[in-house]
Amino acid sequence: MKNVHRSLVVVLFVFAMLTGSATMSGQQRGGFQNRDTVPAGSRVEYKTYHSALFNRDLRYGLYLPPSYAGSAKKYPVLYFLHGLDENEMRWSTRGETDLMLDRLVADGKIGEFIVAIPFAAASFYTNARAGGEPWEDLIVNEFVPMIESTYRVDATRRTRGISGVSMGGYGALKIAFKHPQLFGSVSAHSAVLVSNLNDATVPGWRLDTFVSCLTTSTASNKT
């Protein structure tokens, strides 16, 4: 089990490198508003699931490792949370990160694992946002159980990791620290972590969005 946990930590480190590469690739392929065009060779699946909390269908992306279709074994899982104004597709369509993972697996540099990417709008993965929609509860109580009951996931704390970029980095750290019984590993990349919002050098509308989220989140945590 120690080896499995160590492997997942290594996966998260590699994922940090890939996330940086994905950002570079996204810039080279046409910028922030680039159309979501699935790259050639991608095996990422884009699906929907029904949320009882939201009473509607929500989207998600799913990367299954190369050997998944031809085996019966269970795999570690990484839940990857997208950034603000991103979606469940950009990890692949802008960054081609899934293709990089395939190459690393083929070269024997990393083991195989599943990546699940929920769509979360501009929620900051927080319950008290956008009219009180429970995005954190959605991830923990609906999305994770749905993935692990639908696909062959080795559903243990040691083999379950969470990661994210920007807004998703904030969400990954918050969810992992609030639910340590679920996640054995966590990483955050370019996470929205600002000690003094007056010193933030980001566009005003983005800062207003984050301030609003922090205000409602703090109020929610006090109740």
C-alpha positions as CSV (number, residue, x, y, z in Angstrom):
1,M,0.0,0.0,0.0
2,K,2.9,2.4,0.7
3,N,4.1,1.9,-2.9
4,V,0.6,2.7,-4.2
5,H,0.5,5.9,-2.2
6,R,4.0,6.9,-3.3
7,S,3.0,6.3,-6.9
8,L,0.0,8.6,-6.5
9,V,2.2,11.3,-5.1
10,V,4.5,10.9,-8.0
11,V,1.5,11.1,-10.3
12,L,0.5,14.5,-8.7
13,F,4.0,15.8,-9.2
14,V,4.0,14.8,-12.9
15,F,0.5,16.3,-13.2
16,A,2.0,19.6,-12.1
17,M,4.5,19.5,-14.9
18,L,1.8,18.5,-17.4
19,T,-0.5,21.3,-16.2
20,G,2.3,23.8,-16.9
21,S,2.9,22.3,-20.3
22,A,-0.9,22.4,-21.0
23,T,-0.9,26.1,-20.4
24,M,1.9,26.7,-22.8
25,S,0.3,24.5,-25.4
26,G,-3.0,26.3,-25.0
27,Q,-1.3,29.7,-25.6
28,Q,0.3,28.3,-28.8
29,R,-3.0,26.9,-30.1
30,G,-4.9,30.2,-30.2
31,G,-5.4,31.7,-26.8
32,F,-8.0,31.7,-24.0
33,Q,-11.1,31.7,-26.1
34,N,-10.0,28.9,-28.4
35,R,-12.8,26.6,-29.5
36,D,-13.0,23.2,-27.7
37,T,-11.7,21.0,-30.5
38,V,-10.8,17.5,-29.4
39,P,-7.2,16.8,-30.5
40,A,-6.5,13.8,-32.8
41,G,-5.8,10.7,-30.8
42,S,-7.6,11.8,-27.7
43,R,-9.5,9.1,-25.8
44,V,-11.2,11.5,-23.3
45,E,-14.9,10.9,-23.0
46,Y,-17.3,13.7,-22.5
47,K,-20.5,12.7,-20.7
48,T,-23.3,14.0,-18.4
49,Y,-24.7,12.7,-15.1
50,H,-27.8,13.7,-13.2
51,S,-27.4,15.7,-10.1
52,A,-30.1,15.3,-7.5
53,L,-28.7,18.3,-5.6
54,F,-29.1,20.6,-8.7
55,N,-32.0,18.7,-10.2
56,R,-30.3,18.8,-13.7
57,D,-27.7,17.1,-15.8
58,L,-24.1,18.3,-15.4
59,R,-21.1,17.6,-17.7
60,Y,-17.8,15.9,-17.0
61,G,-14.7,14.7,-18.8
62,L,-13.2,11.3,-18.2
63,Y,-9.7,10.0,-19.1
64,L,-9.4,6.2,-18.9
65,P,-5.9,4.7,-19.1
66,P,-4.8,2.8,-22.2
67,S,-5.3,-0.7,-20.7
68,Y,-8.7,0.0,-19.2
69,A,-10.9,-1.5,-22.0
70,G,-8.9,-4.7,-22.1
71,S,-8.6,-5.4,-18.4
72,A,-10.7,-6.1,-15.3
73,K,-8.4,-4.4,-12.8
74,K,-9.2,-1.3,-10.7
75,Y,-7.2,1.9,-11.1
76,P,-6.2,4.9,-8.9
77,V,-8.2,8.0,-9.6
78,L,-7.3,11.7,-9.8
79,Y,-10.1,14.3,-9.6
80,F,-9.0,17.4,-11.5
81,L,-10.8,20.7,-11.0
82,H,-10.7,23.2,-13.8
83,G,-10.1,27.0,-13.5
84,L,-12.3,30.0,-13.7
85,D,-13.9,30.4,-17.2
86,E,-12.7,27.0,-18.1
87,N,-14.6,23.7,-18.4
88,E,-14.3,19.9,-18.3
89,M,-12.9,19.9,-21.9
90,R,-10.0,22.4,-21.8
91,W,-7.6,20.0,-20.0
92,S,-7.5,18.0,-23.2
93,T,-8.6,20.4,-25.9
94,R,-6.3,23.2,-25.0
95,G,-3.5,21.3,-23.3
96,E,-3.6,17.8,-24.8
97,T,-2.6,16.6,-21.4
98,D,-4.3,13.2,-21.9
99,L,-2.0,12.6,-24.9
100,M,1.0,13.4,-22.7
101,L,-0.2,11.0,-20.1
102,D,-0.5,8.3,-22.8
103,R,3.1,8.9,-23.9
104,L,4.4,8.8,-20.3
105,V,2.5,5.5,-19.7
106,A,3.8,4.0,-23.0
107,D,7.4,5.0,-22.0
108,G,7.0,3.4,-18.6
109,K,7.6,6.7,-16.7
110,I,4.3,6.6,-14.8
111,G,1.6,4.1,-13.9
112,E,-1.9,4.2,-15.2
113,F,-4.8,6.0,-13.5
114,I,-8.2,7.5,-14.2
115,V,-8.7,11.3,-14.4
116,A,-12.2,12.7,-13.8
117,I,-13.0,16.3,-14.5
118,P,-16.3,17.8,-13.3
119,F,-17.8,21.0,-14.8
120,A,-18.2,23.5,-12.1
121,A,-18.9,26.9,-13.8
122,A,-17.4,29.8,-11.8
123,S,-18.3,28.2,-8.5
124,F,-14.9,28.1,-6.8
125,Y,-16.2,24.7,-5.7
126,T,-18.0,26.4,-2.8
127,N,-21.4,25.8,-1.4
128,A,-22.5,29.4,-0.9
129,R,-22.1,30.6,-4.5
130,A,-24.5,31.5,-7.3
131,G,-27.6,31.6,-5.3
132,G,-26.4,28.9,-2.8
133,E,-25.8,26.1,-5.2
134,P,-23.9,23.4,-3.2
135,W,-20.8,22.9,-5.5
136,E,-18.6,21.4,-2.7
137,D,-21.3,19.0,-1.7
138,L,-21.8,18.1,-5.3
139,I,-18.2,17.1,-5.7
140,V,-17.9,15.2,-2.5
141,N,-21.4,13.6,-2.2
142,E,-22.4,13.1,-5.8
143,F,-19.5,13.3,-8.3
144,V,-17.0,11.2,-6.5
145,P,-19.5,8.4,-5.7
146,M,-20.8,8.5,-9.2
147,I,-17.4,8.0,-10.8
148,E,-16.4,5.3,-8.3
149,S,-19.6,3.3,-8.8
150,T,-19.6,3.7,-12.6
151,Y,-16.0,2.9,-13.4
152,R,-13.4,0.5,-12.1
153,V,-11.8,2.7,-9.5
154,D,-9.6,1.5,-6.7
155,A,-11.7,3.5,-4.2
156,T,-9.4,4.0,-1.2
157,R,-8.0,7.1,0.3
158,R,-4.5,6.1,-0.7
159,T,-5.4,5.7,-4.3
160,R,-7.6,8.8,-4.6
161,G,-6.1,12.2,-5.3
162,I,-7.4,15.7,-6.1
163,S,-5.8,18.4,-8.0
164,G,-6.7,21.7,-9.7
165,V,-5.5,24.8,-11.5
166,S,-6.3,28.4,-10.5
167,M,-9.9,28.4,-9.2
168,G,-9.6,24.6,-9.2
169,G,-6.4,24.7,-7.2
170,Y,-8.3,26.7,-4.5
171,G,-11.1,24.1,-4.7
172,A,-8.7,21.1,-4.5
173,L,-6.9,22.4,-1.4
174,K,-10.1,23.4,0.4
175,I,-11.9,20.1,-0.4
176,A,-8.9,17.9,0.5
177,F,-8.3,19.7,3.8
178,K,-12.0,19.6,4.7
179,H,-12.4,16.0,3.8
180,P,-9.1,14.3,4.7
181,Q,-10.8,11.0,5.0
182,L,-11.3,10.9,1.3
183,F,-8.1,12.1,-0.3
184,G,-4.6,10.7,0.3
185,S,-2.9,13.3,-2.0
186,V,-3.6,16.8,-3.1
187,S,-1.9,19.3,-5.4
188,A,-2.7,22.8,-6.6
189,H,-1.3,24.7,-9.6
190,S,-1.4,28.5,-9.8
191,A,-4.0,28.3,-7.1
192,V,-6.1,31.4,-6.2
193,L,-4.5,32.0,-2.8
194,V,-4.2,35.7,-2.0
195,S,-3.4,36.8,1.5
196,N,-4.3,40.5,0.8
197,L,-6.8,41.0,-1.9
198,N,-5.9,44.7,-2.2
199,D,-2.5,43.6,-3.5
200,A,-3.9,41.3,-6.2
201,T,-2.8,42.1,-9.7
202,V,-5.7,40.6,-11.6
203,P,-8.5,42.1,-13.6
204,G,-11.2,43.9,-11.5
205,W,-14.0,41.6,-12.6
206,R,-12.0,38.5,-11.6
207,L,-11.1,40.1,-8.2
208,D,-14.8,41.0,-7.6
209,T,-15.7,37.4,-8.3
210,F,-13.2,36.0,-5.9
211,V,-14.1,38.5,-3.1
212,S,-17.8,37.6,-3.5
213,C,-16.9,34.0,-3.2
214,L,-14.8,34.5,-0.1
215,T,-17.4,36.6,1.5
216,T,-20.2,34.1,1.0
217,S,-17.9,31.1,1.8
218,T,-16.8,32.7,5.1
219,A,-20.4,33.5,6.0
220,S,-21.4,29.9,5.2
221,N,-18.7,28.4,7.3
222,K,-19.8,30.5,10.4
223,T,-23.3,29.1,10.2
